Amino acid sequence: MIIEHMGYYADKLQQKNYKSFYLSFLRVAISIWLLKEVVINWSAMDILYGSSTFVTLKSNLISRIPGGGLTLVRTYYLWVIEFYIIVILLNILGIGRWFTALLLFLMVDFLEKMNTSFVNGGDKMVRLILLYMIFANSYQYFVLYKNRKEVSEKGKLKNLISNLAAVSIMLQLCVAYFGSGIAKINDTFWLNGEATYYALSMERFVGTSLNKYIVQQKWIDYLTNYGTIIFELFFPILIWIKKMRKPLLITGAIFHMCIYIFMMIYGFEIVFILIYGLFLPNKMLVDFSQKIKSFFWKEEFFKA
């Protein structure tokens, strides 16, 4: 019975690329996110990757580049960053396809190892997404040029691999939530309902002037504290139930935007929200994009 079900789903995954639109959107969105990070950190590039850095490089493959290679990279770090920007732009345009996706993943991995102290949870999730995107067919939309349709058998294999890559990203999000939830129920502050109170009170995470009023409301502290734990523990289960999917995604988007606004944790929240689109039907997303396109391309918008 199990083997029959596995065969059925394997055959189904070969029929078409079920996430073709959003994988294409995700490719562009993550690339823009990476470009944004470069722009924001441009003035500090020498400290992060150049010879002026004061951060001790942790022992990894990058730190063991033979023949003084690391010193050379530090000296000419701008060349590395400029090449990195070119790869990002190529990925946005879909030029080079899977080769560019692989190159971008290797570049991100290289730069993160160059300064691990600067890497946060959002960066780690992006690196994982880029790894899966190497295998995803994200080139049916938002590309500079399109290839001709593949022959049936080759196309079936690509569909299977692409769909598995999309599912892997979705599962990665579930693992991240569940792991975070498990960590929280093993933390005294979270169990006592005090974690969000202290977080919203800390100067580093005071995103608005409202924070000081919010923490005075004990019911809000308990709601945000235990609500976060419940959401993270049950998201990986409930998200696969069709009726629960949209309410859960809306709740998650509000949850992450509140953290974005009130706690000033930016990149991490955006990356997680970007993954949400993979849980939505491809046709719904395509129809929605067509409505937006037709709205902005009406003749009256171009009349004098």
N, C-alpha and C positions, 0 to 999 in steps of 0.2 A: 504493500500500500504506500509506504513512504517513498520507495523508489519510483513508483508510478507518479506520485505528486511532484517529485523532484524533476522527473522527465517532462511533465506537463509544463511546469514553470520555466524550465530551461528552454523548451520549445517556444513558449510564449515570449520570453525575453529576446528571442532571435527575430521575431516578426518585424519589429520596428524600434526606433530609438524613442522610447516613451518620454524622455525628458529633454528632447532636442532643443526646445526653445529656451528653457531655463538654464540648461548647461551652457548655452551660448551667452546668455545674459550674465551668468555667474563668472564666466571667463573674462568678460569685459569689466564687470563690477570689481572683482578681486584685483585685476590689473590696475584699475583706476585707484583702488585703495592703496596699493603698493606705491603708485606714483605720488599719491597724496602724502604718504609717509616720507618719501624722499624730499618733497618740497618743504614739509614742516621741519625736517631735521637738517636741511641743507647747510645752515650756518654752523652746525655742530659736527659736520662730517669728519673734519680733521681729528676731533677729539674721539669720535666713535670708531673710526677706521684708520686714521692717519698716524703719523709719527708723533703727534702731540698727545696721543691717548695716555691716560693715567691708569686705565683699567688693565689688570694683569690677565693675560689670556689663559683661560683654563686649558688643561691638557686635552687636546683632541688632534685630529688629522691636520687641521690648519696650523696649529702651533708647532707641528713637527715637519713642516715643509723644509726639505733639505737645501743645503747650500745657501743659507741666508735668504731663502725665498720669501719668508714672512716679512723681513725688513724691506725687501723690494716691493712687496705688495703695499706695505704701509707707506712707502715713499711715493708710489704712483697710484694711490688709492682712488684719485679722481678719475683715472682711466677706467678703473673697475666700475665705479659708480656710473660713468657715462655709458659704458657697455651695458650695464644693468638697465639703464633707462631705455636704451635702444631695444633690448629684449622685451621689456614691458610693452613698448609701443607696437612691436611686431606681434605680440600676443593679443593685444587689443584688436588689431586689424585681421588677425587670423592668418598671418603670413608665416609659413613654415610649419603650420599645424602642430603635430605631436612633437616634432623635433624642437620647436620653440618652447612648447610646454615643458619638455624635459629640461631644456637649458634654463628656463626661468626657475624651475624648482631647484636646480643645482646652484643657481646664483643666490637665491634666497637662503638656502641652507648654508652656503659659504659665508654670506654676510652675517647670518645669525651666529655662526661659530666664531666669527671675527670679534664679536662683542656679545657674549652670552648674558652679561649683566643688564643689557638693554632690552632683552627679549621678554615679552609678556605673554599672557595666555592667548591673546588675539593673534600674535605673531605665530605662535605654535600651531594654532588652528589653521591659519592661512597656509602654512607650510604643508600640513596634512592634506588640505583641499587641493593644493597644487600638485601633490603626489598623485592623487586620484584623477585629477584632470588630465594627466598624461595619457590615461587610458580612455578618457571620455571623448565621445564625438560631439564637440561643442562648436562645430563649424558649419552648421546648417543655417545659422542666422548671424547677423552682425559681423560679416567678414568683407574684406575688400573684393574678393572674387570667390566664386563657388566652383567646386569640382563637379564633373559629370557624375551621375549616379553609378554606384558600384554594381558589379555583377552579383547575382543573387547569393551564391554561397559565401563569397567574401563579405558581402553586405550583412549577411546573417551573423557571421562571427563578430563583425564590428558592432552590430547592435547588441549582441550578448555582452561583450566586453564593456561597452559604453553604459548599458543599463546596470551592470554590476558595479561600475565605478560610481554611478549616481547613488545606488543603494548604499555603497560603502561610506559615502559622505554623510548620508542620512543616519546611518548607524553610528558613525563617529560622533555626531552631535548627541545622539542618545547616550553613548558611553560617557561623553563629557559631562552631561547633566547628571547621570546616575552616579558617576564617580564623585562629583562635587557634592551630591546629596548625601552619599555614604560618609564622606569626610565631615560633613556638618553634623550628622547625628553622633559623631564620635568627638565632637568639640563641646566643651563645657559651656562656653558662651552661647552657642546656638541652642543647646538643650535647655538653657535657662531663659531663653528669649531675650538675650541682651546683645547679641552680635550686631544687629542693624542699628541699635541705639548707639553703640560705641562707634560704629563706622560712620554714621551720619553726623556724629559729634566731632570727629577728628578733623583738624584743619585741612589736611590733605584731601579729604573727601567732602568738604562743605561746598557743594555746587551752587546753592542758592541761599538767599537770606531767609528762606522759609525753613531751612533745616533745623534751626534752633527752636522753632515752634513745633515742628513735627515730632522731635524727640521728647517733647514734654507730654505728648499724648501716648500714654502707655498702651492703649488698644492698638495704635498704629505700629508701635514697636513689635507687639506680639503678632499682629497680622502680617507684617512684612517679614518677620523672622521665620515663623512657622509656615507661612504661605510659600516662602522661597524653598524651604525644605520639601514640602509636599509637592510643589511644582516640579522640582528637579528629580525627585524619586519616581513620580508617576508619569511624567512626560514620555519616557521611553516605552511605556506600556500603552498608554491611552492614545498616542499619536497614530497608532496603526488601526484604530477604530474609526471608521469613516465619519460617523456622526459626531465624534469628539474632535476631529481634526481642526476644523476652522475655529471653533471657540478656543481651543488650546493654542493655536498659532496667534490668535488675536491677544490672548492673555500673555503669551510669551513676548510678543512685540511690545505691549504696554510695560511689562516687567523690565525688559532691557532698556526701553526708552527712559523709564524712571531712574534706573541706575545711571544712564547716560547724563541725564539732567541734574539729578540731585547728588550724585557722587563723583561726577567728572571722570568716569571711566569710559573712554570714547571708543577706540578701535575695537576692543573686545566685544562690545555690544553690537556694533554694526556688522561685524563678521558673522556673529551668531544669527542675527536677523536675516542676513543674506542667504543663509542655508535654508531658511523656512520655505522658500519658493519651490524647492524640490519636492515638497510634500503636496503641492497643488497639481491638479490635472493639466497636462500640456495644452489641451484644446482650450481650456478656460483662459490660460495665460496668452495664447496666441490670439484668441478673440478679443481679449482686453487690450492687447497691444494694437490690434487693428482699429479698434474704436478710438484709441488715443491718436493714432496716425491719421485717421479720417477726420478727426476733430480739428487737428492743427493744420491739416492740408486742405481745408475748405477754401473755396475761391475767395470768399469775403475777407479772409485774413491777408490776402495779397493785393486787395484793391486799394487804390489811393484814397 
